[in-house]
Every structure is written in structure tokens, then in C-alpha cells.
Amino acid sequence: MNAYIPYGKQDISQEDIEAVIDVLRSPWITQGPAIDRFERAVADECGARYAIAVSSATAGLHLACLAAELGPGDKLWTSPNTFVASANCGLYCGAKVDFVDIDPKTYNLSIAALERKLAEAEKRGNLPKILVPVHFAGQSCEMAAIGELSQRYGFRIVEDASHAIGARYGDRPVGSCQYSDLAVFSFHPVKIITTGEGAIVLTNREDLYQKLIRLRTHGITRNADFMTEESHGPWYYQQLELGFNYRLTDIQAALGSSQLQRLQTFVNRRRFLAERYHQLLANFPLTRPWQHPDTQSSWHLYVIRLNLEQIERTHRQVFEALRAANIGVNLHYIPVHTQPYYQQLGFKWGQFPEAESYYREAISIPLYYGLTEAEQDYIVETLAEVLSNRAS
């Protein structure tokens, strides 16, 4: 049996290790200059004015919603095909959450479904304050259309770009905030680049930037321009609002800056492996991921959908057979509205049929920078065997 092949994994170089060691030997291991350097590098990479490093993408989404003034009585809409954090961020702010079904080809939020839901919500006086489009698997949502709808209906846009650093929409990098108020990247180890845990929030608006800076550090400012009275001295600070300790460390930022230098190398390799999967899986009884012509994915995930009517095994049997062969497949995602917590809020199976249909057929197969072509061949060969055999 082959060694275990995970669905995703970080790649740490000697340069990454040395960057972290340099910080450990420096006077600053938190709240120091490595944070500023990392933030500036990510902002420059994406073409955004401001970047704010935080402890996780969950924290980033929470702060983005707070900065955009989401609160009790407001509504946040997002995709059901995402990790729960994309919706939970609304609940953290006291808002109500709802979902927009997915496009059956991209698995991103459906523009047609969004248009229908907005028109109905406008008639009821029930429009969302914030929409969180999720760039699933590294492919951007159709942001120009979403941006046009935001202008028409007056909602704000927080991009959940956790999967998508290194991706492009049109002629710009994801994270430029061309059509949004804010965007959030994740740097969890299975993502394109890593800081261990960590994330960055991007924006082009100075008012949002200043608020995010305060909110990630307890709502505190040391900037006299924002104080309510004259500073008492160099030691003085003021808490202006209720914030959090959502900071990233210099240790993590140093790793992120080093990783960022290899971003295009990571993305190019993922694109090569994705194209190789496309070719190797061409005649299998499954649906390969489709790419919108306006997007260039960073390929965080490679998701197949089983054509169950053509095979003799169930979805679960295929999944378990691959796991038994030491292939660390996963499933992204269980539709959020089907989770028990959300069912207690009134959501039910059957409300978002495209996301539910996807869930019944989807499997994420391994894709990461260090995946070898021999390992990829083994995955494909094993999948062929599993799909051709009857269940025992």
C-alpha cells in the first residue's frame, strides 16, 4: 500500500525556516515590523490599498462584518457550499443569516438565484446588508455581476477569498477589491500559502482599514487623531469600541512573507496538476470541475462529482474505498443550512437543492504543490478501479 496521500498539505522551504528563525532572534516576535512587511507585500500582490493581518480567516470575516457595520436587525447572505465560518460571521454580529443556492457548474453562488432572491427580498423590504460570495476551490465568483447587483440593491460585499490567493478575475488578482468592500484570505496549512493559522483582510477604503486596525486589538488606538481628548503622554491609548485580540504574530508573518515569494510557483504547479487531472479523468463516470472563462483559479481544491447512475457504488462507498487505499479524500462542503445548529434556526433540507445535489456527489481528491505525478497516477488508477468494481 502506498504512503498516505493527504488532500492538501503545506510546503515549507529552508528559506521559510530561516525567515522564522530570524524573527525569533529579533527583538520582536509579536506586534513588530514583520507584520507591516507582510501586510504591505500582500496588498501589493493583490493591487489593494490596505491589508490587515489577523489570526484566522474566521476572525477576518468577523472583523470585516463589524467594520461594515453589520449588527442586530441586519441580514447577511452567503453560499451554502462553504465552511460554516462564512455564515457564522453574521451570527457573531447579531445579524440573521440566509443562503443563496449555487451554480451547478462553478459551485459558486448562482447569479441567477441571487437576482431572484434579491427581487423577492426587495418586495418584502427584507434585503441583506452584506453578501459574502465564496470563491470556492480557488475560482472567483462572477464579481462584476455581483457588484452591479450591490449597486442596484444597496448591499455591501465581503469576499470570502479563503481559497483564492493567487487567483484572478478578469485582468486583476482576486483581493483587489475592485467590486467589493473587503476581501479575506486564509493562510491555513492546506491553503495556497500558509502562516500556520492566519489570514489577511484587504480593502481600498481608509475608514474600513482604520476600524479593522482597532477591532483586531481590543478596539484600542494609540493614534491621537482618533482620540476623544488630548493624549496624556507617550504611554496613552484609548479603547474606542469593543474589539478583540485577533492579532497575527511576527513569527507567522515572517513565514507568510517568505511563502508569498513562491506564490506563483505554488499556483503554477497546482494549475499543472489540475490540467493533468482533467486529461487523466476525461473518460471516467464523473464530472470534472468547470472553469468560468472570466476566471483563472488558484486551484485550492480539485473536486469531482460522481455520476452515480453510471457506477455500481454509492457516494460513501467510493469515498471509503479511496480512504482505505490511503488516499486522503475529503468533502467540501456539507451544506451549511443542513447543520443542526442552522436547522435549529429554521433551515431545512430541500431549501437549496443545487448545493444538496452537489453534496451527494462531490469528492475532493488530493491537490497540493508537493503532490508528485506518480502519486497522482496512483490516485487516478485507484479511482478507476473503485469506480469499475461493484460494491462488496
N, C-alpha and C positions, 0 to 999 in steps of 0.2 A: 504493500500500500504506500502511496506517495505521502510525503510530509504534508501536514495540514496547510491548506491554502486559504487565508482569510479573504473576506470580500473587500477589505480595504486595509491599508497599513501605511504608516509614516515611513519616510526615508530620511535618515539622519546622517549627514556627512561629517568628515573630520572638521571642516570649516564651521559647521554648526556647533560642534562641541567646543571648538576654540573660542567662538563668539560668546558662548555661555561662560566659559572659564574666565574670559577677560572681564566680564561683568562681576563675577564672583570675587575677583581680585581687586575690583574698583571700590571706591568709597560708597557707591550707590548700588543697592540691589533692589530697591523699590522706590517709586516716585522720583526717579532720576532721569538723566538725559537720554537713556536708551529708549524711553517711551516716546519722547518727542521725535527722535530719529525714525522710529518705526512708523509712527503716525504720518509723518511727512512723506516717507517713502511710499506708503500705501496710497495716500491721497494723490501723489504724483503719478503713480502707476495707473490709477483709475481716472485721472483727469477731474477729480473733485477738489473743491476748495479746502475742505476741512475733514479731518479724521480723528476719531476719539477711540482709543483702545480701552476695552473693558474685559471683564473676567470670563465672559461666555457670550455666545450669541443669544441665549435666553435673557441674560442681563441687558444686552444691547437692544433687543426687541422691546423689553420693558421700558428702558430709558427713552427709546425712540417714541413710544406711545405717550409717555409722560411729557416729553418735550413738545409733542404735537398736541398737548392739552386734552388727551382722551381722559374721560372721567365718568362718574356715575351719571346715568341717563343717556350716555352716548352708545354708539354701536360700532363694532369692528367686524369686518367681513374678511375671510381668508379662504384658502383652499382646504377641502377635507383630506386631500392627499399630501400630508405633511407630518412632521413631528409635532407633538402636542404643544410645543413652545410657541408656535406661530399663532395659536389661538389663545393659549394661557395668558399671553402678554396683555390681552384685552381684559381678561378677568382680573388680573393683578391691579388694574386701574379702576376697577369697579364698573366697567362697561359691560354691555351684553355682546355676545359673540354669535355670529351666524356664518354660514358657509356658502360658497358658490361652486357648483359642480365643475368637473374637469373636462378638458378637451380629450376626446378619445384617441387622438393621435399624439399629442405632445405630453399628455398627462399633467400639463399646467392648467391653471384656471382658465375656464372657457370664456372667451369674449362674448359669444352669443348668449350664454347663460347669464353672464354679468349684465348685459344690456337688458335682458328680460327682467331680471330681478330688480335692477335699478328703476326701471319704468314702473313696476308694480309698487316698489317702496315709495316712490315719489307720490303716487296717488294716495297712499296711506299716511303720508307725512312721516315716513319711517326710514329715511336714508341713513347710510353709515357715515360716521365721521372719518373713519380710517379704513382703507383697504390694504391688506397685506398680501400682495402677489408673491408666490413662492416660485423661485426659479429651480424647478425640480430637476435633479440629476445633473445640474450644471447648464441647462438650457434656459435662456431668458424667456420670460413671458412676453407677450406682444405689448410692449410698453407704450408704443405710440398710440395704440387704440385705447389702452387704459388711461393714458394721460389725457386724451381727448374727452373721455367719459368723466374724468375727475373735474375738468373744466366745466362740463355741462351740468354735473350734479353736485359739485362743491365738496367732494371728499378729499382727504389727504392720502398720500401714498407712502407707505413704508415698505420698501422691497426686502423680503426675506431672501437674501442672496447667499445664504449659508453655504450652498453647494457651488457657488458660481464665480469665485475669484479666478481671473484668467479668461473668462468667457467674454463674448462680445455680442452686442445687439446693434444691428446696422453697422455704422462705422465707428462706434465708440465702445470702450470697455464697459462691462457691467460694473456698476459702482460710481459711474459719472454723475448719477442723479439727474440726468437730462430730463426725465419725465416724472421724477419723484421728489418728495421732500427729504427722505432719508433712505439709506440702504445699509444692510447689516451683513457682514461676512463672518463665517465661523472658521476657527483655526483648530478645531478638534483633530486628534491624530489621524482620523480616516479621511479628512478633507484634503484639498489640493496642496496646501501648505499648512504647517502646524506651529503652534506656540505651546503645545501640551493641551491645556484648556485656554480659551481666549477668543476674542472677537474684536472687530472694529466696526464702528458706526460712521458712515460718511454722510456729508451734507454740503450743500452750497450756500446755506443760509447762516449768517453770523449769529442771529438771535438763537437759532436752534443749537448751534455749536456752544455758545456761552452757557446755555441752560444744561446741556449734556455734561459739560465740564464740571458744573456744580453738582448735578444729580449723581454722578458716579462717585463723589467724595462727600457724602452726607449732606449735600445741599450747601456746602461751605464755599465761600470765596475769600481770597486774600487780595483781590483786585479792588482798590479804593474807588474805582469808577462805578462799582455796583453796590457799594455800601450805603446804608441808610443814614450814617453820620460820619463825621471825620474820624479817620483812623487814630487809634490810641497810641500807635507806635509800630515798630517793625514786627512785633510779635502778633499783631492783632488780626483776627479773622471774624467773619460773621456767618452764621447759618441763616440763609435766606429762605430756605424751603426744606421740606422733608426729603432727604436724599438717602443714598445707600453707599455701602462700601463695595463698589463694583470695579475696583481698580485691577489693572494688569501689573505684574512685576517687571522690573528691568530684565530679570533673568529670562522671562518669557518673551519680552520684546526683542531682546538680542537674538534669540532663536528665530523669531519671526522675521527679523531683518535679514538674517542670513538665508533663511528659506526663500524669502521673496526674490533673492538674486537668481534663484533657479526656477522661478515660476513658469517661464515659457518653456523651459526644458521639461518640467513636470507635465504641463498641458500638452505639449507636442507628443510626448510618449503615450499619454492617455488617448489622444486622438488616433495615434497609430494603432494602438491595441483595439480601440473601438472599431476602427475600419477593418481590422483583421477579423474581429468577431463577426462583423457584417458579412464578410465573404465566407467565413467558415460555416456560418449558421444559415446560409441562404436557402437551403432546401429542407430545413427542419420544420416540423409542425409547430411553429411558434411565430409570434410577431416580434420583429426586431424594432428597436427604438427608432422613431422617425424624427427628423430634424427640420424645423421650420427654416425656409430659405433666408429669412432675415437674421438668423442667429448663428453663432459659432459657439458650440458648447465647450465647457471645460471638462466635461465627462467625469463628474464625480462618481456617478453610478452608471452601470450598464444593466438595464432592466429588460428582461424578456417576458413576453406574455404567452402562456401555453395555449395552443389551440386544442382544448380538452376534448372536443368532439372527435379529434383525429387520433388520439392516443388511448391506450388501454389502462392508464393510471390516473389517479386523482392528482390534483394540485399538491396535496400534502404528501402523497406517496413519492412524487417526483422530488419534492424538497428534501424529504427524509433520506431518499436514496442517494442524493448528492452529498448530503451531510455525512452519510455513512461511508462515502468514498473519500472523506477528508477534504471535501470542498466546502468552504465556509460560506455557503449562500446565505442570503438574508432576504427580508421582505420590507420594502419601503413603499408605502406605509399602510398600517392599519388605519382606515378612515377615522379621523378624529371624532366625528359625530357618533361613532359606534362604541366609544369608550364608556364604561359605566358611569364615570363622573359626568360626562356630557349627556348621557341618557337620563340622568337624574335632573338635568336642566331642561329636559323635554324633547331632546332629539331622538330620532328613531331610525332603525334600519329602513331602507327604501326611500329616504328623502333625497339622496344624491346618488342616483343609480349608476352613473358612469364611474364614479370613484369606487363604488361597491363591486361593479363588474371587473374593474381593473384589479382590485384586491384579490378577487377569487382566482386570478390567473397569473399574477406577477411574481417573478423571482429575480432578485439582484444577484448576478454572478460576479465573481471576483474581477476587479479592475483597480489597479494602482500602479504607481511608477515602477516598482521593483518586480512586477509580475513578468516572468520570463515567457518567451514564446513556447518553450517546452511545457511549462505549466498550463499555458493557455490551450495548447493542443490536448493535454490530458483532460482539461475541463470539458472541451468540446467532444472528445471521444467518449468520455463518461456520460455526458448528456445524451449523446446519440444512442448509447447502449441502454440507458434508462428509458428513453422515450420509445425505443423499439421493443422493449420487453413487456410482457404482461405482468401485472401485479401478482405477487405470490399469495 
